[in-house]
């Protein structure tokens, strides 16, 4: 086992809620305390943290995120483990290669779990690009509002959110919400989403991959 991540349980609208519930703040803190014990032992023995808590676990515990070097190269970033520190690191490393977006209004669409943490990412991104970023948290219309990760957001939820935002110059959506065929979990394609909105849409893993090229006039 190369690493272990601990993530708060995700409950869909269809889950049997009488059998399981979301953890409380104190329970999240207790889980992180246990994780720190395991990680401390792993770092002493092997030089890696090995046992890692998801960003959402820290958010629910109301605790600050660990530094970037805690995440052992961000091997589990697609599981929401170290996402904020990874994005901050990518922006700092690639800021010089970003296009000039001064005067542009860019919408950042994401899940409810990442939204409270996103200002930590958008602040350095604003400084690097000069753009104005509008954070647009999206509720999951397919699995229910309790499923808050960006990777499970349906294409129709993005389309509905963008329908009322023709003022945006660009919309960034999480690339994790698409499969290798550029299809969302509700079978809507990226091409269909783009064709149905008045705003240019770009999928992005780390912002720098979508903001290095300016819009075509």
N, C-alpha and C positions, 0 to 999 in steps of 0.2 A: 504494500500500500504506500504509494508515493506521498500522499497527503490526504488529510481529512478536513472537510469543511462542515461547519454547523450553521444551519440556516433555519430561521423561524418557519414553522409549518405554514403552508399555503392552503387555504380552504376555498374551494369553489362554491358557487351557489348550489351545486348538486351534492356537496359533501354531507356526510352524516354528522352533523354538528353536535349531536348528543354524545358522540363517542370521542371527540377531540375538540380542542379549542386553541385559540391563539395564546401565546405565552404573555405573561404580565411583565412589566418593567423589572420587578425584582427577580423573576425567573430568568429573564435574559441576562441580568447582572450575575446571577449565580452560575449560569452556563458559561459566561465569559471568564469568571473567576476560575472555574474548572479548566477551561481551555488554556488559560495562562499558565496553570500548573503543568499541564501536558506539554505546552510549547516550551516552557522553561527547561524541562527535562530533555526535550528533543534538541534544543539548541546546545545544551551542555554536552550531549552525547554525539550529535551529528552536525551541528552548526546550522540547522534549519529550524523553522518554527513548527512545521509539519501539521499541527492542529490549528486551524484558522477559523475565525468567525466571519460570517458575512457582514457586509456594511450595514445591512438592515438590522442585524442583531445588535450592533453598537447603537444604531439610531433608536431602537426600541428600548434599549437599556439607558439611553440618555448619557452615553459616554463618548469621549473623543476617539476618533479612529487612530489606529497605530501608524507609525511612520512607514514609508514605502519599503524599507529594507526588511520589514517584518514578514512580507508576503512571498519571499523565496522566488522572486522572478515573475510573480503574478500568473502562476500556472492555472489558477482557478478563477481568473478574472471574469470569464464568461458565466460563472455561477454567482456573480455578484459579490465576489470576495476580493476586496482591494480595488474596486472599480474607481473610487474617487481618487485614491493615490496614483493609480495607473494613469488616469486621464490627466491629472496635474503634471505628472512626469512627462507624458507625451507632449503636452502643450509647451512645457518649458524647453524640451529638446528640439522641437520643430517650429517654434514661433517664428524664426527667421524666414521660413519657407512658406508662410501663410500669405494669401493674397490680401490686398488692401480692401477692407469692407466698410470703411468709414462712410457714414450716412445710410447704411443699409440696416433694415430691420429683419432679423432672423428668428424664426420660431424654432424652439427646441422642444420636441414632443417626446415624452417619456412616461414611464409608469409612476404610480403614486409612491412606491417605496423609494425610488431614486430622487424624486422631486425635492424633498427637504434637504438633501445633500448636494444638489446640483449647484447652488450658489457658490460653493467652494471651488467649483470647476469653471463656472462662467465668469467669475471675477478676473482670473488671469487671461482667459480667452478674450474678454472685452478689451483688456489692455493690449493684447497682442494684435488684434484685428481692427479695433476701432468701431466695431459693429455694436448695435443695440440688440441684445438677446431677450426675447420674450419666452419665458418658461411656461410650457403648456402641459400640465399633468393630465394624463388620459385615464379615464376609468375603463375597465375591461367589460365591454358590452357582451362578450361571449361567455366567459366563465364567471362573471360577477365581480363586483367592486372589491371583494376581499382578495382577489388574485391581482397582485400589484406589481409584479415584475414586468419589465419592458419587453422581454423576449416573447411573452405570450399575448401581447396586444394584437387584436385582429385588425386587418386592413380597413374595415369599415369604420372602426373607431377613429382611426387617423383621418379618414375622409370626412367624417362628421365634424371633427374638431377644426379642420381646415376650411370647411364650408363658410364659416363666419369670419375668416381672417384673410380677406383679399388684400389687406394692407401690408402683408408680409412680402418681403423680397425673396425669401428663401425659407424652406421648411426642412429641418433635419429630423430624420426619424431613426430609431435604433436599428442598426443592421441585423441585430440578433433576432428581430421579429420576422425575418425572412429566411426561408430555407435556400438551398443551393440553386433552386429553380426560380428564385425571386418571387416566391409565393408566401403569403401570410397564412396564419393558422386557420383562418376562415375561408381559405381558397381564393381570396382576392389576390390578384397579381400586382406587383409594383407598377407595371405598365398601366394597368387599369386605374390604380390610385392616381398616378400622374396625369392620366387623361381626364380624370374627373375632377381635378382641382385647378384653380386659377393661379396657383402658386407653384413655382419650381420645387420639386422634392428630391432630396438627396439622402440615401441611407448612409449611416456613419457608425463606425465602431469607436472612434476616438476623437472626433471633431477635426483633427488635422488632416484626416484622409478625405474630408469633404470640403474643407475651406482653403485648400491649396490652389484651387482653380477658380478664377472669377466667373461671374455669370456672363453668358454671351449677350451682348447688347441686342 
